[in-house]
Amino acid sequence: MSEAIHPLVVDLSHYEPADDYAKVKAAGVVAVIYKATQGQGWTDDTYVAQQKAAKAAGLKWGAYHFADGSDVDGQVANFMEFACPDPDELFCLDWEDNEGDMMSAAQAKEWIEKVEAALGRPGECVIYSGNTIKEALGDQSDAFFGVRRLWLCQYGTTPEVQASWVTYWLWQFTDGEDGPSPHAIDGIGHCDINSYAGTADQLIAEWTGTPQPEPDDKEVMIDIMVPEGVSVSITVNGEIITGDAL
């Protein structure tokens, strides 16, 4: 059975920048993830202007680093010096096939740990991958990857995640050509589009991966079996409740 598609996020780069973010927002998109860096030295010269335009239109913003197999410290430095995401911006490691210059699983963990530490945002890095992570980990469930959000790349109608996850957080269902519709967004044209299973408000609330605070007031139901003739008192929020009030 095909999975329902909710196209709330686009991911872009200099290959396919947006022309009009007001139109993008009007089309129902709530967030943009943009390519910032690649390897140790490449930066996207459209990033800053697109970032300003998207945020001015009221869209959430995220930055991703396209990984390669080179020195991890150099890749971390490139991303941090150029993008250095603000606390309200998502950050992501794009871990995919790269013509023989692919990042290993150990390097991916190292990049994630060092960027999270530099930003002071442990556990918040989003991992973008498809067949790469499935082939790297096989059937193994890896707790390090599994506690972080998965942005799954898969252009079929029934997305399948690697064993480290129960489900995806985002699902890139099309590259603008292959995969289910829609393939284009007003204000951009054909582009990478991503589905989120919840509502737009839910996506916005968890965009940075910051845990939502638990409500102060919780209603808890407790059944207490008291033998006949026994007097009981219980303290609830500082108030003593006697057996007669139970």
C-alpha positions as CSV (number, residue, x, y, z in Angstrom):
1,M,0.0,0.0,0.0
2,S,1.4,3.4,-1.0
3,E,2.2,5.8,1.9
4,A,0.4,9.1,2.1
5,I,2.5,12.1,1.0
6,H,2.6,15.4,2.8
7,P,5.1,17.7,0.8
8,L,6.1,20.1,3.6
9,V,9.8,20.4,3.0
10,V,12.0,21.1,0.0
11,D,15.8,20.7,-0.2
12,L,17.7,22.9,-2.6
13,S,21.1,24.0,-3.8
14,H,22.8,26.1,-6.4
15,Y,21.5,23.6,-9.0
16,E,17.8,24.5,-8.2
17,P,17.4,27.6,-6.0
18,A,14.0,29.1,-5.4
19,D,12.9,32.1,-7.4
20,D,10.1,33.2,-5.1
21,Y,9.8,32.0,-1.5
22,A,6.5,33.7,-1.0
23,K,5.1,31.4,-3.7
24,V,6.9,28.4,-2.1
25,K,5.2,29.2,1.3
26,A,1.8,29.7,-0.4
27,A,2.2,26.2,-2.0
28,G,2.1,24.7,1.5
29,V,5.9,24.3,2.1
30,V,7.0,25.2,5.6
31,A,10.7,24.5,5.6
32,V,13.8,24.5,3.4
33,I,17.0,22.5,3.8
34,Y,19.8,24.0,1.7
35,K,23.2,22.7,0.6
36,A,25.9,24.7,2.5
37,T,29.2,22.8,2.1
38,Q,30.8,19.8,0.5
39,G,34.1,18.1,1.6
40,Q,36.8,20.3,3.0
41,G,36.6,23.4,0.9
42,W,33.5,23.8,-1.3
43,T,30.8,26.2,-0.3
44,D,27.5,27.1,-2.1
45,D,27.7,30.7,-3.2
46,T,23.8,30.9,-3.4
47,Y,23.4,29.8,0.2
48,V,23.4,33.2,2.1
49,A,21.0,35.0,-0.3
50,Q,18.6,32.0,-0.3
51,Q,18.7,31.8,3.5
52,K,17.8,35.4,3.9
53,A,15.0,35.2,1.4
54,A,13.5,32.0,2.8
55,K,13.6,33.3,6.4
56,A,12.1,36.6,5.4
57,A,9.2,34.7,3.9
58,G,8.6,32.9,7.2
59,L,10.0,29.5,6.3
60,K,12.1,27.3,8.6
61,W,15.7,26.9,7.5
62,G,18.2,24.1,7.6
63,A,21.7,23.5,6.3
64,Y,23.3,20.3,5.0
65,H,26.9,19.2,4.4
66,F,27.5,16.8,1.5
67,A,30.0,14.3,2.8
68,D,33.0,12.8,1.1
69,G,35.8,10.5,2.3
70,S,38.4,13.2,3.1
71,D,39.7,14.3,6.5
72,V,36.7,14.7,8.9
73,D,38.2,17.6,10.8
74,G,38.6,19.5,7.6
75,Q,34.9,18.8,6.7
76,V,33.7,19.9,10.1
77,A,35.7,23.1,9.9
78,N,34.3,23.9,6.4
79,F,30.7,23.4,7.6
80,M,31.2,25.3,10.9
81,E,33.0,28.2,9.3
82,F,30.5,28.7,6.5
83,A,27.1,27.6,7.8
84,C,27.4,27.5,11.6
85,P,23.6,27.0,12.0
86,D,21.8,29.2,14.4
87,P,19.8,27.5,17.3
88,D,16.6,27.8,15.3
89,E,18.1,26.1,12.2
90,L,18.3,22.4,11.4
91,F,21.7,20.9,10.5
92,C,22.2,17.7,8.5
93,L,24.9,15.3,7.3
94,D,24.2,14.2,3.7
95,W,25.7,10.8,3.6
96,E,25.2,9.2,0.2
97,D,27.2,7.6,-2.7
98,N,29.8,10.0,-4.0
99,E,31.6,8.3,-7.0
100,G,34.1,6.3,-5.0
101,D,34.8,9.2,-2.5
102,M,32.2,8.2,0.1
103,M,32.3,8.8,3.8
104,S,32.6,5.7,6.0
105,A,30.2,4.9,8.9
106,A,33.0,5.7,11.3
107,Q,33.7,9.1,9.6
108,A,30.0,9.9,9.6
109,K,29.8,9.3,13.4
110,E,32.9,11.4,13.9
111,W,31.5,14.3,11.8
112,I,28.2,14.2,13.7
113,E,29.8,14.1,17.1
114,K,32.1,17.0,16.4
115,V,29.5,19.2,14.8
116,E,27.0,18.6,17.6
117,A,29.7,19.3,20.2
118,A,30.7,22.5,18.4
119,L,27.1,23.7,18.3
120,G,26.3,22.5,21.8
121,R,23.4,20.5,20.3
122,P,23.9,16.8,21.2
123,G,21.7,14.4,19.3
124,E,20.2,17.0,17.0
125,C,22.0,16.2,13.7
126,V,19.7,14.9,11.0
127,I,21.1,12.0,8.9
128,Y,20.2,12.1,5.2
129,S,20.7,8.7,3.5
130,G,19.1,5.9,1.5
131,N,20.9,2.9,0.1
132,T,24.2,4.1,1.5
133,I,23.4,3.6,5.1
134,K,21.5,0.4,4.4
135,E,24.6,-1.0,2.7
136,A,27.0,0.3,5.3
137,L,25.0,-1.1,8.3
138,G,23.3,-4.1,6.7
139,D,20.8,-5.6,9.2
140,Q,22.6,-4.2,12.2
141,S,20.8,-1.9,14.5
142,D,23.2,1.0,15.4
143,A,22.1,2.9,18.5
144,F,24.2,5.9,17.6
145,F,22.5,6.5,14.3
146,G,19.1,5.3,15.6
147,V,18.7,7.9,18.3
148,R,19.0,10.7,15.6
149,R,16.4,11.6,13.1
150,L,16.5,9.9,9.7
151,W,15.9,11.8,6.5
152,L,15.3,8.9,4.1
153,C,16.0,9.1,0.4
154,Q,13.8,6.6,-1.5
155,Y,11.8,7.2,-4.6
156,G,9.4,4.3,-4.4
157,T,5.9,4.6,-2.9
158,T,6.6,2.4,0.2
159,P,9.6,3.8,2.0
160,E,11.7,1.3,4.0
161,V,14.1,2.3,6.7
162,Q,17.3,0.6,7.9
163,A,17.1,-1.5,11.1
164,S,18.4,1.3,13.3
165,W,15.1,3.1,12.9
166,V,11.4,2.3,13.4
167,T,10.5,5.0,10.8
168,Y,11.8,8.0,9.0
169,W,11.5,11.6,10.2
170,L,11.5,13.1,6.7
171,W,11.1,11.1,3.4
172,Q,12.6,12.5,0.2
173,F,10.1,10.9,-2.2
174,T,11.2,12.6,-5.4
175,D,14.2,14.4,-7.0
176,G,11.8,16.3,-9.2
177,E,11.7,13.6,-11.9
178,D,11.6,10.1,-10.3
179,G,9.3,9.0,-7.5
180,P,5.7,9.9,-6.6
181,S,4.1,13.2,-7.4
182,P,4.2,16.1,-6.9
183,H,7.5,16.7,-8.7
184,A,7.4,20.6,-8.7
185,I,6.7,23.4,-6.3
186,D,5.4,26.8,-7.3
187,G,8.2,29.4,-6.9
188,I,10.9,26.7,-7.6
189,G,9.9,24.3,-10.3
190,H,11.1,20.7,-10.3
191,C,13.1,20.0,-7.2
192,D,13.7,17.6,-4.3
193,I,10.6,17.3,-2.2
194,N,10.1,15.7,1.2
195,S,7.1,14.3,3.1
196,Y,6.5,14.6,6.8
197,A,3.9,12.4,8.4
198,G,2.6,14.9,10.9
199,T,1.1,18.4,10.7
200,A,2.9,21.5,9.7
201,D,2.7,22.8,13.3
202,Q,4.3,19.6,14.6
203,L,7.1,19.9,12.1
204,I,7.8,23.5,13.1
205,A,7.7,22.6,16.8
206,E,10.3,19.9,16.4
207,W,12.4,21.4,13.6
208,T,15.6,21.8,15.6
209,G,15.2,18.5,17.4
210,T,14.8,20.2,20.8
211,P,12.7,17.9,23.1
212,Q,9.3,19.5,23.8
213,P,8.7,20.2,27.6
214,E,6.3,18.0,29.4
215,P,3.2,19.7,30.6
216,D,3.3,20.7,34.3
217,D,-0.2,19.3,35.1
218,K,-0.8,15.7,34.4
219,E,-3.8,13.7,35.3
220,V,-2.8,10.4,36.8
221,M,-5.3,7.7,37.7
222,I,-4.3,5.3,40.5
223,D,-6.4,2.5,41.9
224,I,-5.7,1.7,45.6
225,M,-7.1,-1.3,47.3
226,V,-7.6,-0.7,51.0
227,P,-8.8,-3.4,53.4
228,E,-12.0,-2.6,55.2
229,G,-11.5,-0.8,58.5
230,V,-8.1,0.6,57.6
231,S,-7.7,4.4,57.5
232,V,-5.6,5.8,54.7
233,S,-4.3,9.3,53.9
234,I,-2.4,10.3,50.7
235,T,-0.5,13.5,50.0
236,V,-1.1,14.9,46.5
237,N,0.8,18.1,45.5
238,G,1.2,19.0,49.2
239,E,-2.5,18.4,50.0
240,I,-3.4,15.6,52.4
241,I,-6.4,13.6,51.2
242,T,-8.0,11.3,53.8
243,G,-9.7,8.0,53.3
244,D,-13.1,9.7,53.3
245,A,-12.2,11.8,50.2
246,L,-10.7,8.9,48.2
